[in-house]
Amino acid sequence: MKFSAFAGTNSSVRGHENWLSIEHRQWWLSFTGIVVTLLLSCGLVFFVLPEFVLGLGTYSVDTSVALHALVGIVLLFDVYVVF
């Protein structure tokens, strides 16, 4: 059985590359979570906007259920991303 003098170095390089891959994936997931949260928050703003700005009119349906649902989705997604 022959052992190479550089066996530990090769393993170390692979470990470092694996670590960089994991770190890159973590940054990508964090960025995606932030984008989704911002998009859902924009949805909340668009539902609430006609109630605060006069002249935009109101919706013909009750938006309180939609607002509560969107707030719930945002909170559930944030909890999912954190854990």
C-alpha positions in Angstrom: 0.0 0.0 0.0 1.4 3.3 -1.1 0.6 6.6 0.6 1.1 9.9 -1.0 2.7 12.8 0.8 0.0 15.1 -0.5 -3.0 13.0 0.5 -3.9 15.4 3.3 -3.6 18.4 1.1 -5.9 17.0 -1.5 -8.5 16.2 1.1 -8.1 19.7 2.5 -8.7 21.3 -0.9 -11.8 19.2 -1.5 -13.1 20.1 2.0 -12.5 23.8 1.3 -14.3 23.6 -2.1 -17.2 21.8 -0.4 -17.3 24.5 2.2 -17.4 27.2 -0.5 -20.2 25.4 -2.3 -22.3 25.2 0.9 -21.6 28.9 1.7 -22.6 29.9 -1.9 -25.8 27.9 -1.6 -26.6 29.5 1.8 -26.2 33.0 0.4 -28.4 32.1 -2.6 -31.1 30.7 -0.3 -31.0 33.8 2.0 -31.2 36.1 -1.0 -34.2 34.2 -2.3 -35.9 34.3 1.1 -35.5 38.1 1.2 -36.9 38.5 -2.3 -39.9 36.4 -1.6 -40.6 38.3 1.7 -40.3 41.6 -0.1 -42.7 40.4 -2.8 -45.3 39.3 -0.3 -44.9 42.5 1.6 -45.6 44.4 -1.6 -48.7 42.4 -2.1 -49.8 43.6 1.4 -49.2 47.2 0.4 -51.2 46.9 -2.8 -54.2 45.5 -0.9 -54.1 48.2 1.7 -53.2 51.2 -0.6 -56.8 51.9 -1.8 -58.0 52.3 1.8 -55.4 55.0 2.5 -55.4 57.0 -0.7 -58.6 58.8 -1.5 -59.7 58.6 -5.1 -58.4 55.2 -5.8 -61.7 53.6 -4.9 -62.2 50.4 -2.9 -62.5 46.8 -3.7 -65.9 45.2 -4.1 -65.0 42.4 -1.8 -63.8 42.4 1.8 -60.0 42.5 1.8 -59.5 41.8 5.4 -59.4 38.0 4.8 -56.9 38.5 2.0 -54.8 40.7 4.2 -54.8 38.3 7.1 -53.9 35.5 4.7 -51.0 37.4 3.2 -49.7 38.3 6.7 -49.9 34.7 7.7 -48.0 33.6 4.6 -45.3 36.2 5.2 -44.9 35.1 8.8 -44.9 31.4 7.9 -42.3 31.9 5.2 -40.1 33.9 7.6 -40.3 31.2 10.2 -39.5 28.6 7.6 -36.5 30.5 6.3 -35.1 31.1 9.8 -35.4 27.4 10.8 
